[in-house]
Amino acid sequence: MRLCELREKEVINVCDCKRLGCVVDVDIDIKDGRVLAIIIPGPGKICGFLGTDCEFVIPWHCIKKIGPDIILVEMHEDKFLQKF
């Protein structure tokens, strides 16, 4: 699967059935060539507007299923939300 194919899929958390957004980047181990995590923009600053100052970095082991349209993940949002 290519990154451009992952970017077209919406990520949904199966713990609370919440839409997290779409994949914007992946973290890759360049030695092994393995995907370590997918990266999704965090929630917006004011009601989802004005950009974001954080992102979800979801480890590969949290991905439960990659379907034709969505990616199902099982995670607690506060644990994987990183500010930059």
Stockholm file with secondary structure:
# STOCKHOLM 1.0

chainA/1-84         MRLCELREKEVINVCDCKRLGCVVDVDIDIKDGRVLAIIIPGPGKICGFLGTDCEFVIPWHCIKKIGPDIILVEMHEDKFLQKF
#=GR chainA/1-84 SS CCHHHHHTSEEEETTTTEEEEECCEEEEETTTTEEEEEEEECCCSBTTBSCCSEEEEEEGGGEEEECSSEEEECCCHHHHEEEC
#=GC SS_cons        CCHHHHHTSEEEETTTTEEEEECCEEEEETTTTEEEEEEEECCCSBTTBSCCSEEEEEEGGGEEEECSSEEEECCCHHHHEEEC
//
